[in-house]
Amino acid sequence: MENLRRKLPPLSTLIPFEAAARLQSFSRAAEELHLTQTAISRQVRSLEESLGVQLFDRKSRGVFLTDAGESYRQTVAAALFDIARQTEKLRQQQSSAGTVVLSSQLVEAFYLFMPALAGFHQKHPHIELKLHSTLAAIGEERERFDVAVQTMGRASADHVLLFSAPDEVFPVCSPDYFKSIAPWLSLDTLPKCRLLHYEPRAQDFVIWDQWLESVGASFRVGSQGMGFNSFPVMMQAALEGHGVALGWGMTTRQMLADGRLVRLFDKQWSMGDALGVYKWHANPLSPAARLLVQWLQELLLDPRPVLA
């Protein structure tokens, strides 16, 4: 480093020289760099003295690069450009290193991640998490993400599956509604309840007849009850005591833990691969994204309520 320092000119002179050489004017260089013309002239003179070479011809009508000055301008400009480009690259890496985009289905974003985010921020205060909620499958989305969570089996294009998590589906209702049906409730009397149905366009959610078949019930209910085209609205109806909904373990975890919902039976449809966690194509995960994936593993594979 000592040898390099002896070989180099005063580094503070290079930017004024490059500006003056590029603009062919000390006054315009001073304007660009917010310095005085005298300061530019002094810096250029200092550089010439350090090199022992005249870089500019100073004439009454202006300043003009000498041949040596033009050659040196090209070298200095290329070097400064390379330094600026690499500096910007490092700054961008640093600014994005602590930012991570999580794409999530609306239901999980609302019922699973929102209650859990306080724990994530407490554990990783240096990470800026951007939560992008969507109804579309990631295979149909153009918006870029680092990590995504969606139901297994939905279109995922060539995004890479990192791991899958199990989930369960079971009937839930409000405590007050449960009290009103408890005296006569059984699996066989379930059709006497007001059943709440989510009616999605795509069959990405379990419907009542599928659930009944999975637990061995001998009857089906079709669309009997109240229908909804929004899962959150259906769940709100259950919370308000309007009937019985099919809840997923992941998304009802907190509502069951704090007593806003209760399960009707122990019967459930268990799915070994319910939710998939993906990364964007084959791109390597950033350090922040790796920490997010670790947190998702803890959250999705741990059945305890997130606020317990």
Residue, then its C-alpha position, 0 to 999 in steps of 0.5 A: m500500500e505504501n508503494l502504491r501511495r507513492k506511485l499515485p498522484p494526490l487522489s483528490t485531484l483526479i475528480p477535478f481533473e476529469a471534470a475539467a478535461r471532459l468539459q474542456s473548461f475550468s469554470r464549467a467543472a467548478e459549476e458541476l462540482h460546486l467548487t470555485q474556478t480557482a479551486i479547480s485550477r489549483q487542483v489541476r496545477s497540483l496534479e501537473e506538479s505531481l506528474g511533472v507533466q503539463l496536462f492543459d494548454r492555458k490560452s486566453r480563449g480557454v484551456f485545452l488538453t495536451d496530448a499527455g493530458e488527453s491520454y491521462r484523461q482516458t486512463v483516469a476516466a476509465a478508472l473512476f468509472d470502474i470505481a463508481r460502477q463497483t461502488e454502486k453495485l456494492r451499495q445496491q447489494q447492501s441496501s437489498a441485503g436486508t430486504v426480502v419479499l414474501s408472497s403469500q396467499l391472502v388467507e395465510a397472509f391475513y390469518l397466519f402471517m399477520p399475527a406472527l410478524a411481531g415475532f419475526h421482527q423481534k427476532h430479525p429487526h435488521i430485515e425489511l420484510k415486504l409481504h405481498s398477498t395475492l389470490a393468484a398462483i405464483g405460476e401465474e404471477r409476474e410480481r417478483f418475490d424471494v420466498a412464496v407460500q401457497t397451497m400445494g398443487r397450484a401452478s408454480a411454473d419453474h419456481v423451486l419448492l424448498f419444503s412443504a408443510p402439513d395441515e388439517v381441515f376441521p369444522v369450527c364455529s364461535p363459542d356461542y354458536f357451539k353452545s346452541i348446538a352442543p346438546w344434539l351435535s354429532l357428525d350425523t347431525l351436522p346437516k342440522c347446523r347452518l353450514l358456511h361454504y367458501e365457493p372459490r373459482a378454482q378448487d384449491f380449498v376443501i369443500w364440505d362434501q370432500w371433507l365429509e368423504s375424507v372422515g367417512a361420513s355416509f351423507r353429503v350436504g352439497s351447497q346447503g347453508m350460506g355461500f361466500n366468495s371470500f374466505p375471510v368473509m366466511m371466517q368472519a361469519a363463523l366468528e360472528g356466530h352465523g354457523v359452522a365453517l371448515g377451518w384450516g389448522m394453520t389459519t385458525r391456530q390463533m383464533l382457536a388458541d384465544g377462544r374466538l373459535v372452537r372445534l366441533f369434533d376431533k375428526q379432521w382431514s390431515m394432509g401431509d403436503a398442504l402448503g409449499v414454500y418456494k423460492w424464485h426460480a433457481n436464484p440463490l437465496s440472500p442471507a435475509a431470505r435464508l433467515l425468512v425460510q428458517w422462520l417459516q419452517e419454525l412457524l409452519l412445522d410448529p403446531r403451537p399458536v404464534l402468540a402463546 
